[in-house]
Amino acid sequence: MLLSLIPLGGTDITNAVRAAIQDAADKASLRNYKLVIITDGEDDNVDPSVFNKAKTVFRSVKVILVGGENSVIENSTDTIKIQELSSESLTHVIKKI
């Protein structure tokens, strides 16, 4: 499924992570989950404090950065960078998660 995605931009990464945090606040069983964010990193308004909060809520937080860069994300959390989506790159990423 991931190989068929076309990045079109427009995702507010901070709000997406906040929504995941809120979901975990509403349902305690989610707090033992790993939060994995898959993004191209194209967001100029990422709030690094939201990643710090997520780290206190989830068992672990990882970002898969596909074909892009975002220094705020990369400095805030464990980031796995891949240049393109392929079966090989996804297998490598899944092993790292």
N, C-alpha and C positions, 0 to 999 in steps of 0.2 A: 504494500500500500504506500509506504513512504517513497518508493521509487517513482510513483506516478504523480506525486505532488508537484505543483507549479508554484514557486514563490511569487506572490503578488504584493507583498508588503502590507502595511496597515495594522499589524498587530501591536497593541500597546503591551509591551513585555511586563512592565511594572504592574499593570492592572491584571494581567493574566496570572502572575505569581500571587498577587493579593487575593485573587479569587480562589486559588488553590489553598492558601492559608486559611481563608474563611471557611472553605469546605472542611478542612481539618478541624477547625474550631467547632463546627457544627456536628461533626461526626468523628468522635475520638479514635475510632479504629483506623482512620486514615493517617494518623500521626506516626504509625510504624512503617509507612510507605516510603519509597524513594521518590522524590520529585525529579522528573527528567523534563527539561525544557528543550525543545528543538526549535531553532531559530536561525535566520540568516544574520541576525544581529542588527538589522537596520531599524534602529530606534535611537534618536538623539536625546531622549528624555528618560533614560533608565535611572531609577532610584536605587542606589546600591544598598540602602538600608533594608529594602524589601527582601533582598537575598539573605542578609544577615538574620532577619526575622524568620525566613523560611528554614534556615539551618537550625533554629531552635525548635521548630515545629515538626519537621520531617526527619526520618532516620538519616537521610543524606539528600543532598541537592547537587545535581549535575546539569550542565548545559552542553548540548551538542550544537556547535556553531558550524553551520553548513555554508561554505563558500564565502564567508564574510568575516568581518572583524567588529569587535565592540570592546574597547578597552575597559569600560565600566564593568561589563559582565565578566570579562576575563580576569580582572583584578578582584572581583567580588566573590567568585565561586569557582569550583572545579569545572574546568571547561575542556571539552574534547573538540578539537577542530578537524574538520574534514573539508576537502576542497570540492568534492562532488559526491552525489549519492550513487552508489553502486552496490551490488551485492557484497563485494569484498569490503568496502568501507563500512557498510552497516554491520557486517559480521564482526569486524574489528571493534566497532563502537559498542556493540551489545556485550562483547566480552569484557570491556572496560567498565561497564555499568555494574 
